[in-house]
């Protein structure tokens, strides 16, 4: 028994059966009941491929992220998957490692599987999408970047204002009386660059000189945060505030500051970024910036759904983060 047999027995068209199967509202109630009776009689369960051939939609989206183990990516991808599932879509989740080759491989797979749309999670895709082999694939399919941006046709963005987020942290420390501030830059992405710009702008606005000399390049993670603080200590420079672009790096900074005998936040204040579990397990809990990954995810789903189903007006948007006070600043 296939969809053609169902349509013939119910005395309706194939498209009407498809609308019933997809719970569309533009079906008369008596017609819907007649089709449902035939479906129930034969215990009909359409395959995803067959349904896709009829409706021109596989009800599937691909989500590409860098590393699902990272809390910020995990929270975003999880919310995207759950919300698309609630809306009746299946989700293909891909970890690219931020690599061009892996990104191209997964995009090619998504296109071959005829997915309805793609969500790219992370600002690293700003750079990756400029590669000719990637750009040529993306023009074929609706796409949303979660905290990223590209000029590719059919693409839209849900951006987090990371520049503003770090500026919030700096302003908070300045109001506490901190003047000898340093920023730990632990990544090399568009988002990381925007955070740096936010730091530079905020310290300049506060009348603090030597902004660029106050940026310490380090690696992301606890070790990176510790090494950056040790670098400042070895230089003999005075410091009373450390702003970090990631919570996990801030945890390392807190550890190194306390190991050096300073009190937190009395002697040195520290802020993180992401409002992750790292912020809450830190002792004392981190003052951090909430970049609202769940909200970014929900808006990304809403935007991509509108693109796929062409149901609403849609446009890119930018979200402002918020300061979450803890015990470190």
N, C-alpha and C positions, 0 to 999 in steps of 0.2 A: 504494500500500500504506500503510494507516494502522494505528494501534494496535488498532482494532477487528478488522481483517483478521488481524493477528498473533495476537490472542487466539483468534479462531475457528479458525485453522489449527492452533494449538498445543493447542486443546481446553481452554483455561483462561479465567479471567475477565480483564477489563480491568485490574482492580486487581492481579492477580498479575503481569501483564506490567509494570505500573508498578513493582511491588516489585523485579522483576528489573532493570529499567532503572536504578533508583536504588540498586542493590546492597544492598537490605535483607536481613537475615539470616533473616527468618521465611518462607522459601520452601524446600520440600523439594528436595533435590539433584537428584533425577530430573526434577522439574518444571522447575527452573532450566535444566537441560541441554536439555530439550525446547524451552523458550522461546528460549534462546540459539541453538539450531540454526535455528529459523525466522527469527530476527533476522538471523543470518549469511547464510542462504540468500537473503534479499531485500535484504541490505546496508542494513538499516533504521537510520535516524538520526532520532530524534524531534526536532522543533523544540522550543525552550524553551517556546513558548506552548502547544503541544499537551501537553507533559509537565506544565506548570503546571495546565492545566485538569483533568487526571486526578488529579494528586497534591495539588491545592490549594496548591501551593508553586511559586514561580518560581525558587527557589534563587538569589535575588538579594538583596543588601543594599545600602543607600545609606550612604555615608560623607560627612558634611558637615564641612568644616573651614574655617578662616578664610582661610589663604593657604598653599598647598602649597609655596611657595618658602621659607618659614621653616623652619629646620632641625628645631625641636622638633615642629612639625606634620607635617613631611615624614617624619621617622623614625616617628612614630606611625601616620600614614596608610599608609605603605609596609608596615609590619609587619602592619597590619590586613588590607590587600589580599592580601598573600602568604599569610597564614594562612587567610583565608576561601577563597582559591583552592585551597589544599591540601585544604580540607574539601569542595570541590565546589560552592562558591558563586561567582557572578559579582558583581563590585563596581562600583557606580556612584559615582564620586568627584566631589564638588562643592566648589568654592571659593566661599564666600559673601562674603568680604571683611568679615565681621562685620556685615553690613548686614541689617536686618530684611526689607527687600523681597526681597533675593536669597535669604535663608533661606526665606521663605515660598514663593518661586517653586520652589526646588529640592525642598522638602518636598511641594508639590503634585504635582510631576512624579513623585516617588518613589511617592506614593500611587496616582497614575494608572497607573504601571507595575506596581502590585501587588507591591512589594518585600516581602520577608518580615520585614525589620527594619531599623533605622537606628542608626548610631553617630554621635554628635555629638562632635567633637574640639575641646575648648577650653572654658575656664570662661566665656567670653563668652556661651555658650548658656544659662547660668544666667539671665541677664537677658532674652535674646531669647525664651526659652520662656515667659516670663510674659505676652507679648503675646497678646491674645485670639485673633487670627487664627492664631497659631502653636499655641497651646495646644489649640485645637479640632481641629487636624489630628493632633497627637501622641497623643491618646487612642485613636486607631484602630489603633495598631501598636506592637509591641514595640520598645523603645529603650534604648540604653545611652549614658551620657555618659562620655567619657574625660576625666577631671579636671574634671568638672562635676557639678551636682546640680540636680534639679527635683522638685517634688512631683507631677508628672503621673503618672496611672495607667499601669501597664505599663512604667515607666521605672526603671532601676537605674543605679548609678554605680560607676566605678572611680576613686577619688580619690587624688591625690598630696598628702601633708601638707606643703604649701608653707610654712605657718607654722613648722613644725618645721625645715624645710630652712634657712630664713634664720637661725633661732635657732642652728643648728649652725655657720653661718658666723661669727656674732657670738661664740659661745663659743670658737671656734678663735682668733679675733683677740684676745680678752680673755686667753686663756692665753698668747699671745705677748707680752702686756704692753701691748697697745693699749688706750687709754682715750678718746681723742678720735675717736670713730667717727661716720661719716655714712652714711646710706642713700640711694641714688639710685633714686627711684621713677619708672619710665619708661613705665608703662602704667596703664590705668584699667579693670581687669577684676577679677573676684572673686578670681582667683589673685593679682593684684598687691596687692589689699587684704590678703589673708591674709599675704603676705610682709611687708608693713608691720607688721602686728600681731605677727609673729614677731620683727621687729627691736625694736619697742617693748618687748615682753615680756622679751626677752633682755638689753637694755641696762639695764632696770629691775632685773632679777635680779642683774646685775653691779654694781649700785650706781652706775651712770652717770646723772647727772641730765640733764634737758632733752631727753628722748627725741624729742618731736615737733619741736623746733627742729633736730634732726639729720636730718630727712627733707628731701631736696632733690628737688623735682619737675622732671623734665626729659623730653626725648623719647627714645624707644627708638632705639638705634643708636650708632655711633661718635661722631658729632657731638654727640649728647645727652650721652654720657659726658664728652666733652671740655668742653662748656659748663658742666656741673655742677661739675666740678673748678675751672674758671676762676672760677665764681661763689664757691666757697669761698675761693679764693686772694684774690679781690678784697675779700672781707669781712674779711680779716686774721685769720680764726679759725685756731687751731691744729688740725691733724688728723694722725692717724697710721694711720687705717684707713678704708677705703671698702668698703661692702657694696653689691653691685648685684643687681638682680632678674633680669638677663639677661646672658649672656656677652658679647654684642656691645656692650652699653653699658659693660661692664667693660673691654673692649679700648680703648674711647675714653678711659676714666678712666686706664688705665695710660699711654696715649700722652701725655695732658695732664700727668700727674704727672712723668713722665720729662722732658718738655719744660721743666717748671718747675725742673729741676735736682735733684729728689729721687731717692734710690735706692730701688729696689723689691727686696725687701720691707723693707730695713733702716730706711728713714725712713718710708715709707708702705706699708702692706699693702693689697692689693685682692683681693676675692673676686667671682666671677661666679655664674651659676646656669644650669643645663641640661646641663653637661658636653658641650658641642657642639664642632664642629670649630673654632669661633672660639677656644675655650679652648686648643686645641692649637697653633694657628698664632700665637697671641699670644707675644710675647717679653718677659719669660720666660713660659712656659706658665701659664695661670691656675690658681689654686686655685679650685675651683668646686663646685657641688652637683649631684650626679647625680640627676636626677628620673626616671630609668628609663622613658623613653617606650616602649621595646620591651616592657617588662613590663606597663605600662599597656595597651598595645595587645593583647597576648596574652590578658590577663585579660578585656578588653572583648569579644574574639572568643569566648572560652569562655563568658562570661556571656550574650551575645546568642544564641549557638548553643543554649544550654540553654533560653532563653526560647522560641526559635522551635520547637525540636524537642520541648520539654517532656520532656527526658530526665533531668535532674538537679535536685537542690535548688539554688536560686540565691539570692544576696543581694549587696547592695552591699558594697564593701570599700575600705579605705584602705591605701595603701602609704607606707612611710617612706623618704625620700631618704637619700643618703649623701654625706659630704664626700670630695672627691677632691683630694688635695694636689698643687699645682703649685709654681711658683717665685715666685708673687706674694704668698704669705702663709704 
